Amino acid sequence: MNVEARKYRFRLLDAAVSRTFKIYLIASGAPDVRIPFTVAGADAGFLDHPVNTTDLVISMAERWEIIIDFEAYKGQNITVMNERNFQVNDDFPETDKVMRFVVAEDKTSDAGNGPLPAHLADLALPEAHPIVDQNFTFGRTNGQWTINGVAFIIVQNRILANPGQGKVQRWRFTNRSNGKFSR
């Protein structure tokens, strides 16, 4: 993907069936050095402040918003990599190369390319309510993935929780699948 030497915001989604990714960035001239980027949002929306990192773990169905600043990499290629042999994923050839950015020598405008704000958003929590505990146990039964013993194939039982807007619940996740679920 061709990009200018400026900041870009990307929305990431792990749409894989069962693969977790650990992504990082490298420049063509320094493949052993990870390039920092900024995480600005996740499934629930913007974080309260930007978080700088050099890698990000993305599990199934997770969404993330990241900012990559290409300013220091004019004329270079930046590759988004996936760490090999991460967790229990099968390691297929070339699954480490996700995407390549070709960075131009300049940018057409500085508009919208200033520093990120130190504060992004406030999360308005609902007023205090009685907390309802929900337990979710992940496993496998007869070759089927299950949550609380319910297989995904059983359509009428797919919704295991429906707390309602403004309600507070505490969810506990237990993994009994021998490491197959990554969360």
Sequence and secondary structure as in RCSB ss.txt:
>XXXX:A:sequence
MNVEARKYRFRLLDAAVSRTFKIYLIASGAPDVRIPFTVAGADAGFLDHPVNTTDLVISMAERWEIIIDFEAYKG
QNITVMNERNFQVNDDFPETDKVMRFVVAEDKTSDAGNGPLPAHLADLALPEAHPIVDQNFTFGRTNGQWTINGV
AFIIVQNRILANPGQGKVQRWRFTNRSNGKFSR
>XXXX:A:secstr
 EE SSEEEEEEE   SS  EEEEEEETTEEEEEE EEEEEETTEEEEEEEEES EEE TT EEEEEEE GGGTT
 EEEEEE TT TT    TTTTEEEEEEE SS S  TT S   S             EEEEEEEEEETTEEEETTE
ETT GGG       TT  EEEEEEE STT S  
